[in-house]
Amino acid sequence: MDETTQYAHKTDAADLERIEKKLLEDPQNIELMDWVAFMFYSNGVRDKAFEYYERLTAARPRYPSYHYFLGNLHYQKGDRAAARECWARVLSLDREGEYAGKARNKLASLEKGS
């Protein structure tokens, strides 16, 4: 993996565009798609992040992290039911992993009405 796939907080628009272009050249590269999705997510480009996390969950439906981030994006869009489904999916895939704890907290927060 080269430097363009390394996480950078607050990546500028030109870098995001350059990295996304690399993915367009190799659209089946799941590892690169993962980085592109996370970079858009962490930089607040929600529509692009949503698009890529949907593709990732379709390509690798058993990866809890993809469902977790997709749930967060649904929540940010105001779709609590879809968020709940995504976070519940995380728990069905992995009850004890890193994202399971995060999903459990998100679900508990929904139950409290936060």
C-alpha positions in Angstrom: 0.0 0.0 0.0 1.4 3.4 -0.9 1.2 6.7 1.0 -2.1 7.7 -0.7 -3.9 5.0 1.2 -2.6 6.0 4.6 -5.1 7.7 6.8 -4.8 11.5 7.1 -7.1 13.5 9.3 -8.6 16.4 7.4 -7.3 15.4 4.0 -7.9 18.2 1.5 -10.3 17.9 -1.4 -7.5 17.5 -4.0 -6.0 14.5 -2.1 -9.5 12.9 -1.7 -10.1 13.3 -5.4 -6.6 11.8 -6.2 -7.2 8.9 -3.9 -10.6 8.2 -5.3 -9.2 8.3 -8.8 -6.8 5.5 -7.8 -9.8 3.4 -6.8 -11.5 4.1 -10.1 -8.4 2.6 -11.8 -8.7 -0.5 -9.6 -12.4 -0.7 -8.6 -12.2 -4.2 -7.2 -9.4 -3.2 -4.7 -11.4 -3.7 -1.5 -8.5 -2.5 0.7 -8.2 0.7 -1.2 -12.0 1.1 -1.2 -11.9 0.7 2.6 -9.4 3.6 2.9 -11.3 5.8 0.5 -14.6 5.2 2.5 -12.9 6.0 5.8 -11.1 9.1 4.4 -14.4 10.5 3.1 -16.1 9.5 6.4 -13.4 11.1 8.6 -13.4 14.2 6.5 -17.1 14.7 6.7 -17.9 13.9 3.1 -20.9 11.8 4.1 -22.5 11.2 0.7 -19.3 9.7 -0.7 -18.6 7.8 2.5 -22.2 6.4 2.4 -21.7 5.3 -1.2 -18.5 3.4 -0.5 -19.7 1.8 2.8 -22.7 0.5 1.0 -20.4 -1.0 -1.7 -18.2 -2.4 1.0 -21.0 -4.1 3.0 -22.3 -5.6 -0.3 -18.8 -6.9 -1.2 -17.8 -8.1 2.3 -21.0 -8.5 4.2 -19.3 -10.2 7.2 -17.0 -7.3 8.1 -18.5 -5.6 11.2 -16.6 -2.3 10.8 -18.3 -1.6 7.4 -21.7 -2.1 9.0 -20.7 0.0 12.0 -19.7 3.0 9.9 -22.7 2.6 7.6 -24.9 2.7 10.7 -23.3 5.9 11.8 -23.9 7.4 8.4 -27.6 6.4 8.5 -27.9 7.9 12.0 -26.3 11.2 10.8 -28.9 11.2 7.9 -31.7 10.8 10.5 -32.6 7.2 9.6 -32.5 5.7 13.1 -34.2 2.4 11.9 -31.5 1.8 9.3 -28.8 2.7 11.8 -30.2 0.3 14.3 -30.2 -2.5 11.7 -26.6 -1.8 10.8 -25.4 -1.8 14.5 -27.5 -4.9 15.2 -25.7 -6.6 12.2 -22.4 -5.7 13.8 -23.4 -7.7 16.9 -24.7 -10.6 14.9 -21.3 -10.8 13.2 -19.0 -10.3 16.2 -20.3 -10.1 19.8 -17.0 -9.3 21.4 -14.9 -7.3 18.9 -13.9 -3.7 18.8 -16.9 -2.6 16.8 -19.3 -4.8 18.8 -18.7 -2.6 21.9 -19.2 0.6 19.9 -22.3 -0.8 18.3 -23.7 -1.9 21.6 -23.2 1.7 23.0 -24.9 3.2 19.9 -27.9 0.9 20.3 -28.1 1.6 24.1 -28.1 5.3 23.2 -30.9 4.8 20.8 -32.9 3.0 23.4 -32.4 5.9 25.8 -33.7 8.3 23.1 -30.5 10.2 22.6 
